[in-house]
Amino acid sequence: MGSVKQVQITFDCAEPERVARFWCEVLGYVVPPPPPGFGSWGEFDRSLPAEQQGSAFACVDPSGVGPRLFFQRVPEGKVVKNRVHLDVRVGTGLVGEERLAALEAECARLEELGATRGTLLVADGFNESCQVMQDVEGNEFCLD
């Protein structure tokens, strides 16, 4: 049996800090303190070799419950649909018009942050409604 202590979710992206700060706003996450000896992440970043500057960023759940999100710069752009995505649970326990209203309100908030609205999947008798979205670099996620 394994001894996993934590799970981290890693995003490949072009602009790690931009994507991380988007997800901080979406989830209420925060940027962790910089490493010891540095007054800011910018100061730490400037201490790295030029080719590594801006190559990574992270955010964490301030309550310590949710997984750490790590964002790393990669040279290639996004080409196909994500095989894994986040579900942002804003409509848990809601059904019908009440659920649709909650999804719409959160969708509008996230569009103001730079997200893109995708398909609204309407309840089908088995699954409740959910709203497909894309983050600031086109990574799919769902409001559900």
N, C-alpha and C positions, 0 to 999 in steps of 0.2 A: 504494500500500500504506500502511496506517495505521501509526501509531507509538504504539500503546497501551503504556503502561508498567506499569499496574496495573489491577486490577479491584476495585471496591468493591461490596458488596451492601448495598442500602438497604431497610430495613423501614419502612413506614408503621405507626404505632401510637399508642395513647393515652398510654402511660407509657414514654417512651424509656429512662430509666435502669433501670426494672424489667425491661424486656424485654432490654436489653443485658446486665445482670448475669446473667439466666437463661442467655443464650447463652455468656457467659464460662464459666459452670459446665459447660455441655454440652460445649463444645469445648476447654476449657483455655486460653481466650483471656484477655487482661488488658485493663484500662483503661489507655490511654496516659497519659503525664504531662500535666498541665495546661499551658496556654499559658505562655510565659515571663512572669514577673512575678506569677504566681498560685501560692499554696501548695497549692491543691486545686481540683478541678472545682467544688465548692460555692462557693468564693470567686469563681471566674470567673463562675459562673452568677448569683450575686447582683449582679455588676457590670453585668448586662444589663438592658435595660428589662423591666418586670414582665411584659409580654405574651410575651417571648421566653424567660423563665426556665423551665427544665425542658423546652425544646422539642426538644432534641437530645442524643444521647449516642453514644459509639462504643466499640468494642473491637477489639483487634488480636491477631493470632497472635504470641506472644512470640518465636517462631523467625523471624518475618518471611516465612514461606513462604505461608501462607494469606491470603486476601483480608481487607481491613478490613471490618468490619460497621458500618454507620451506621444509627441509629434516629432517625426524625423524627416529631414529633407532628403528627397530622392531625386535623381536626375530625370526620370521619366514621368510624364504626365499620366493622369488617369485615363484609361482607355475603355474599360468595360464596367459593367455593373458590379458593385461590391458583392462579394460572396458572404460577408458578415456585415451586419449593420447594427446600430443602436436603435432601440425603441425608447422614445421619450414618453413616459407614461403620464399623460395629462388627463386622460379620460377614465381612469380606473374606477369601476363601480358605476359609471354613468351609462345610460342607454338612450337611444332615440335622439330627439331634438336636443336634449340637454348635453349629450355627448358631442353631437355635431357642433354645438355652440362653443363648448370648451376647446375642441380641436381648432375651430376657426379663430378663436381669440388668441390661442398660442401660435397658430400659423401666422397671423398678422404681426404679432410681436417679433417672431423670428425673421420674417421678411424684412422688417426694419433693421435687423442686425446683419442682413446680407444673405439670408437663406433664400432658396428658390422653392416655390410651391410646385408639387408634382400632382399625381393623380389622387383624388379622393376615392378611397375604396369604401363603398357604402355597405352597411350591415346586410348580411345575406342569410340570416337565420341560424348560422353556425358561428361566424366571426362578427364581432362588433366593428363599427366603422373605424377607419384609420386614415390618416393623411400622409402620403409619401412626400418627403422633402429632400432637398440637397443642401449641404452646408456651403460655406463660402468657396470651397474648391471643387464642388460637384459630388462629394461623397453622399450617397443616399442614406437616409434615416427615416424613421416613421414616428409620427405623433400618434399615439394610440391610447 
